[in-house]
Amino acid sequence: MEKLIPFTKNDLAKITNHRSGEIKFGEKMVTIPKDTDIISFLKSSDTKYVLFGIPEDIGVRANFGRPGAASAWESAIKNIANIQHNRFCKGSQLLVLGQLDVAEEMKEVEHLNFNNSDDRSKLSQLVAKIDKEVSHIIFSIVEAGKTPIIIGGGHNNSYGNIKGAALAKGKPVNAINFDAHSDFRILEGRHSGNGFSYAYQEGFLKKYFVFGLHENYTSKSVLDIIKKTEDRVRYNTYDSIKIRKEKDFHQEMINAFEFVSTDPYGIEIDLDALPNIASSAMTLSGFSIEEVRQFISFFGNNKNAAYIHICEGAPDLDEEKNNHLIGKLIGYLVTDFIKSNSNII
């Protein structure tokens, strides 16, 4: 884990707002002591969940998106540290591992232009480099018997999550993706729009369900690819559930659950599925925050839920006075997952 920047007790103390008569997550969350072997500590720790941040937006840039997702981890960890530790959810269930060191790669992309084919190729190579680090860290967490909670970053990191979980489980895993887009684009070099197609092609992803595709933003070619693989790749659309009311939200969750829950599965949450949330592909039409919270509670409540990944939120793209709100939203989603999953044996 050479590319991991561990989160320390001191880091936690700096971002926790102490208040008399209250106990915050930041006072109870576990960090790995200095000069301690990370793998050994993970295996021996009583915590069930491991929080890991990926502060990059290189995959987003490579996919013609707006950068900004690199800022989500910092916003999220500050908010998570200040959640109340109480009978409903305890900070002591969470080990804060730290963040991936992508400073060098982020500096490298500052002057790259995704409209230039050579630059785009460089962006894809950097994404592939990050893939290796992400998959190694997720493998280590899952093999230690823990459940990763990953804060992105771009949705390109779905590939590393799936690969790492599959290698640790010794078999391909499934994924449920709450997303306006399929991220199942052609294999044209790595970016945030083809993490799942690469994982599928390379044998790490067994079954894949996209929940709430936006019909206006899914190409015919992607729909054709999915149709050819419908025994293993399925979807429903936001429009059919919320606009035309042809399908029921809760029943669709049950259908998707029956499809993916036969094996360990990752829960992928793309914040660009929610209206007015600053992201690389921001939308004005989409599921509500209450619905994504219900979704996470529903899919988290099963022993086969192998990890959760919350990505594409971009506080840097929000209004300055409100740029803490994405971190606050991520805090809700993280605790919703823990609350639904923590009693599962």
C-alpha positions as CSV (number, residue, x, y, z in Angstrom):
1,M,0.0,0.0,0.0
2,E,2.8,2.4,-0.9
3,K,0.3,4.9,-2.5
4,L,-1.9,5.1,0.6
5,I,-1.8,8.2,2.8
6,P,-2.9,6.9,6.2
7,F,-5.4,9.0,8.1
8,T,-4.0,9.6,11.6
9,K,-5.5,10.3,15.0
10,N,-4.1,13.8,14.7
11,D,-5.8,14.3,11.3
12,L,-9.1,13.3,12.9
13,A,-8.7,15.6,15.9
14,K,-8.1,18.6,13.5
15,I,-11.5,18.1,11.8
16,T,-13.6,17.1,14.7
17,N,-15.6,19.9,16.3
18,H,-15.7,19.0,20.0
19,R,-18.7,20.1,22.0
20,S,-19.4,19.6,25.7
21,G,-22.1,16.9,26.3
22,E,-21.7,15.4,22.8
23,I,-19.7,12.6,21.3
24,K,-18.8,12.9,17.6
25,F,-17.8,10.1,15.2
26,G,-14.3,11.7,15.1
27,E,-13.8,10.9,18.8
28,K,-14.7,7.2,18.2
29,M,-13.5,6.3,14.7
30,V,-10.5,4.1,14.6
31,T,-7.2,5.0,12.8
32,I,-4.2,2.8,12.2
33,P,-1.4,3.7,14.7
34,K,1.9,5.0,13.3
35,D,4.5,2.3,12.4
36,T,1.9,-0.4,12.6
37,D,1.5,-3.0,9.8
38,I,-1.7,-2.0,8.0
39,I,-2.8,-5.5,7.0
40,S,-2.3,-7.0,10.4
41,F,-4.1,-4.1,12.0
42,L,-7.1,-4.5,9.6
43,K,-7.4,-8.2,10.3
44,S,-7.2,-7.8,14.1
45,S,-9.5,-4.7,14.4
46,D,-13.0,-5.1,15.8
47,T,-14.4,-2.6,13.2
48,K,-16.5,-3.9,10.4
49,Y,-16.2,-0.9,8.0
50,V,-13.2,0.7,6.4
51,L,-13.4,4.2,5.0
52,F,-11.2,4.9,2.0
53,G,-11.0,8.1,-0.2
54,I,-9.9,8.5,-3.8
55,P,-9.4,12.3,-4.4
56,E,-9.1,12.3,-8.2
57,D,-11.1,13.3,-11.3
58,I,-8.8,12.0,-14.0
59,G,-11.3,9.4,-15.2
60,V,-13.9,12.1,-15.4
61,R,-11.6,14.3,-17.5
62,A,-10.8,11.3,-19.8
63,N,-14.6,10.9,-20.3
64,F,-15.1,14.6,-21.4
65,G,-16.6,15.4,-18.0
66,R,-16.1,18.5,-15.8
67,P,-13.4,18.1,-13.1
68,G,-14.3,18.6,-9.5
69,A,-14.9,15.1,-8.0
70,A,-11.4,15.2,-6.5
71,S,-12.8,17.4,-3.8
72,A,-15.4,15.0,-2.4
73,W,-13.2,13.1,0.0
74,E,-12.1,16.1,2.0
75,S,-15.6,17.4,2.3
76,A,-17.0,14.0,3.2
77,I,-14.5,13.1,5.9
78,K,-15.0,16.5,7.6
79,N,-18.7,15.9,7.8
80,I,-18.5,12.2,8.8
81,A,-16.2,13.1,11.7
82,N,-18.9,15.4,13.1
83,I,-21.8,13.0,12.9
84,Q,-23.2,12.3,16.4
85,H,-22.1,9.0,17.9
86,N,-25.3,7.5,19.5
87,R,-27.5,4.5,19.8
88,F,-28.5,4.7,16.1
89,C,-25.0,4.6,14.6
90,K,-21.6,4.4,16.3
91,G,-18.4,5.9,15.0
92,S,-16.5,3.0,16.6
93,Q,-17.8,0.8,13.8
94,L,-15.6,2.7,11.3
95,L,-11.9,2.5,10.6
96,V,-10.6,5.5,8.6
97,L,-7.9,4.0,6.4
98,G,-6.9,7.2,4.5
99,Q,-6.7,8.3,0.9
100,L,-5.0,7.2,-2.2
101,D,-2.0,9.4,-3.0
102,V,-2.8,10.8,-6.5
103,A,-1.0,14.2,-6.1
104,E,1.5,13.3,-8.8
105,E,-1.1,12.1,-11.3
106,M,-3.4,15.1,-10.6
107,K,-0.5,17.5,-11.2
108,E,0.2,15.7,-14.5
109,V,-3.3,16.2,-15.9
110,E,-3.5,20.0,-15.1
111,H,-2.5,20.9,-18.7
112,L,-3.9,17.9,-20.6
113,N,-6.8,18.6,-23.0
114,F,-9.3,15.7,-23.4
115,N,-10.1,17.0,-26.9
116,N,-6.5,16.1,-27.9
117,S,-6.2,12.4,-28.8
118,D,-2.6,12.1,-27.4
119,D,-3.6,13.8,-24.2
120,R,-6.7,11.6,-23.9
121,S,-4.4,8.6,-24.3
122,K,-2.3,9.9,-21.4
123,L,-5.4,10.4,-19.3
124,S,-6.4,6.8,-19.9
125,Q,-3.0,5.5,-18.9
126,L,-3.1,7.4,-15.7
127,V,-6.6,6.0,-15.0
128,A,-5.2,2.5,-15.6
129,K,-2.4,3.3,-13.1
130,I,-4.9,4.3,-10.5
131,D,-6.9,1.2,-11.2
132,K,-4.0,-1.0,-10.0
133,E,-3.7,0.9,-6.7
134,V,-7.4,0.9,-6.0
135,S,-7.9,-2.8,-6.7
136,H,-4.9,-3.7,-4.5
137,I,-6.3,-1.7,-1.5
138,I,-9.9,-3.0,-1.9
139,F,-8.5,-6.5,-2.2
140,S,-6.6,-6.0,1.1
141,I,-9.6,-4.6,2.9
142,V,-12.0,-7.4,1.7
143,E,-9.5,-10.1,2.3
144,A,-9.1,-8.9,5.9
145,G,-12.8,-9.6,6.4
146,K,-13.9,-5.9,6.3
147,T,-16.4,-4.0,4.2
148,P,-15.0,-1.1,2.2
149,I,-16.8,2.3,2.1
150,I,-15.2,4.1,-0.8
151,I,-15.6,7.8,-1.4
152,G,-14.6,8.9,-5.0
153,G,-13.4,10.4,-7.2
154,G,-14.8,9.5,-10.5
155,H,-16.9,6.4,-11.4
156,N,-13.8,5.0,-13.2
157,N,-13.0,3.6,-9.7
158,S,-15.8,1.1,-10.0
159,Y,-13.4,-1.1,-11.9
160,G,-10.8,-1.2,-9.1
161,N,-13.5,-1.9,-6.5
162,I,-15.0,-4.8,-8.5
163,K,-11.6,-6.3,-9.4
164,G,-10.3,-6.0,-5.8
165,A,-13.5,-7.5,-4.3
166,A,-13.5,-10.3,-6.9
167,L,-9.8,-11.2,-6.3
168,A,-10.4,-11.3,-2.5
169,K,-13.6,-13.4,-2.8
170,G,-11.8,-15.7,-5.3
171,K,-14.7,-15.4,-7.9
172,P,-16.4,-12.7,-10.0
173,V,-18.8,-10.4,-8.1
174,N,-22.0,-8.7,-9.0
175,A,-22.8,-4.9,-8.9
176,I,-25.9,-2.7,-8.6
177,N,-25.4,0.8,-9.9
178,F,-27.7,3.7,-9.0
179,D,-26.8,5.9,-11.9
180,A,-28.2,8.1,-14.7
181,H,-25.6,6.4,-17.1
182,S,-24.6,2.8,-17.7
183,D,-20.8,3.4,-17.6
184,F,-20.8,0.4,-19.9
185,R,-19.2,2.2,-22.9
186,I,-16.9,0.6,-25.4
187,L,-13.3,-0.5,-24.4
188,E,-11.5,2.6,-25.8
189,G,-9.0,3.2,-23.0
190,R,-10.0,3.7,-19.4
191,H,-12.2,6.5,-18.2
192,S,-15.2,7.1,-15.9
193,G,-17.7,5.8,-18.5
194,N,-16.4,2.2,-18.9
195,G,-15.4,0.9,-15.5
196,F,-18.1,-1.8,-15.6
197,S,-17.5,-2.8,-19.2
198,Y,-13.8,-3.4,-18.5
199,A,-14.6,-5.3,-15.3
200,Y,-17.1,-7.4,-17.2
201,Q,-14.8,-8.1,-20.2
202,E,-11.9,-9.1,-17.9
203,G,-14.1,-11.5,-15.9
204,F,-14.3,-9.7,-12.6
205,L,-18.0,-8.7,-13.0
206,K,-20.5,-11.5,-13.2
207,K,-23.9,-9.8,-13.1
208,Y,-24.6,-6.1,-13.4
209,F,-27.8,-4.1,-12.9
210,V,-28.1,-0.4,-13.8
211,F,-30.9,1.3,-11.7
212,G,-32.5,4.4,-13.2
213,L,-30.8,4.9,-16.5
214,H,-31.8,8.2,-18.2
215,E,-33.2,7.4,-21.6
216,N,-32.0,10.7,-23.1
217,Y,-28.4,9.9,-22.2
218,T,-27.9,6.3,-23.1
219,S,-26.7,5.6,-26.6
220,K,-28.2,3.0,-29.0
221,S,-24.9,1.2,-29.1
222,V,-24.8,0.7,-25.3
223,L,-28.5,-0.4,-25.3
224,D,-27.6,-2.9,-28.0
225,I,-24.6,-4.3,-26.1
226,I,-26.8,-4.7,-23.0
227,K,-29.5,-6.5,-25.0
228,K,-27.0,-9.0,-26.2
229,T,-25.9,-9.8,-22.6
230,E,-29.3,-9.6,-20.8
231,D,-28.7,-12.8,-18.9
232,R,-25.9,-11.0,-17.1
233,V,-26.6,-7.2,-17.6
234,R,-29.9,-5.6,-17.0
235,Y,-31.4,-2.2,-16.4
236,N,-34.5,-0.1,-15.7
237,T,-34.9,3.6,-16.6
238,Y,-35.7,6.6,-14.4
239,D,-38.3,7.7,-17.0
240,S,-40.2,4.4,-16.8
241,I,-40.3,4.6,-13.0
242,K,-40.8,8.3,-12.2
243,I,-42.2,9.9,-15.3
244,R,-44.4,7.4,-17.1
245,K,-45.1,5.4,-13.8
246,E,-45.0,2.1,-15.7
247,K,-42.9,0.6,-13.0
248,D,-42.9,0.9,-9.2
249,F,-39.7,2.1,-7.4
250,H,-39.9,-0.5,-4.6
251,Q,-40.8,-3.4,-6.8
252,E,-37.9,-2.5,-9.1
253,M,-35.5,-2.6,-6.1
254,I,-36.8,-6.1,-5.4
255,N,-36.3,-7.2,-9.0
256,A,-32.8,-5.8,-9.1
257,F,-32.0,-7.4,-5.7
258,E,-33.1,-10.8,-6.9
259,F,-30.8,-10.4,-9.9
260,V,-27.6,-9.4,-8.0
261,S,-27.9,-10.9,-4.5
262,T,-27.1,-14.5,-5.5
263,D,-23.4,-13.6,-5.0
264,P,-21.4,-10.9,-3.3
265,Y,-22.3,-7.5,-4.8
266,G,-21.0,-4.0,-4.8
267,I,-23.3,-1.0,-4.3
268,E,-22.3,1.8,-6.6
269,I,-23.9,5.2,-6.1
270,D,-23.3,8.0,-8.7
271,L,-24.4,11.3,-7.3
272,D,-25.1,12.6,-10.8
273,A,-28.4,10.6,-10.6
274,L,-29.7,13.2,-8.1
275,P,-31.0,16.6,-9.3
276,N,-29.1,19.8,-8.5
277,I,-26.1,17.9,-6.9
278,A,-22.8,19.4,-8.2
279,S,-21.2,16.7,-10.2
280,S,-19.3,16.2,-13.5
281,A,-22.7,15.5,-15.3
282,M,-25.1,17.5,-13.2
283,T,-28.8,16.9,-13.8
284,L,-32.0,18.8,-13.1
285,S,-34.2,15.7,-13.2
286,G,-33.6,12.6,-11.2
287,F,-34.4,10.5,-8.1
288,S,-34.7,12.3,-4.7
289,I,-32.2,12.1,-1.9
290,E,-34.8,10.2,0.1
291,E,-35.0,7.6,-2.6
292,V,-31.2,7.1,-2.8
293,R,-31.2,6.7,1.0
294,Q,-34.0,4.1,0.8
295,F,-32.0,2.4,-2.0
296,I,-28.9,2.1,0.1
297,S,-30.8,0.9,3.2
298,F,-32.5,-1.7,1.0
299,F,-29.4,-3.1,-0.7
300,G,-27.2,-2.7,2.4
301,N,-29.4,-5.0,4.4
302,N,-27.8,-8.3,3.1
303,K,-24.7,-10.4,3.9
304,N,-23.7,-10.3,0.3
305,A,-23.3,-6.5,0.2
306,A,-19.5,-6.5,-0.3
307,Y,-18.8,-2.7,-0.5
308,I,-20.4,0.7,-1.2
309,H,-18.8,3.3,-3.5
310,I,-20.2,6.9,-3.5
311,C,-18.8,8.9,-6.4
312,E,-18.9,11.8,-8.8
313,G,-19.9,14.4,-6.2
314,A,-18.0,17.6,-6.9
315,P,-18.1,20.2,-4.0
316,D,-15.6,22.4,-6.0
317,L,-18.4,22.9,-8.6
318,D,-20.9,24.0,-6.0
319,E,-21.7,27.5,-4.7
320,E,-19.0,28.5,-2.3
321,K,-21.3,29.0,0.6
322,N,-22.9,25.6,0.1
323,N,-19.9,23.5,-0.9
324,H,-20.0,21.6,2.4
325,L,-23.4,20.1,1.6
326,I,-22.2,17.3,-0.7
327,G,-20.0,16.1,2.2
328,K,-23.0,16.2,4.5
329,L,-25.0,14.2,1.9
330,I,-22.3,11.6,1.7
331,G,-22.3,11.4,5.5
332,Y,-26.0,10.5,5.4
333,L,-25.4,7.8,2.7
334,V,-22.5,6.2,4.7
335,T,-24.5,6.0,7.9
336,D,-27.6,4.7,6.0
337,F,-25.4,1.8,4.7
338,I,-23.9,1.1,8.2
339,K,-27.3,1.2,9.9
340,S,-28.8,-1.3,7.4
341,N,-25.8,-3.6,7.3
342,S,-24.3,-3.6,10.8
343,N,-26.5,-6.3,12.2
344,I,-26.0,-8.7,9.3
345,I,-23.8,-11.6,10.2
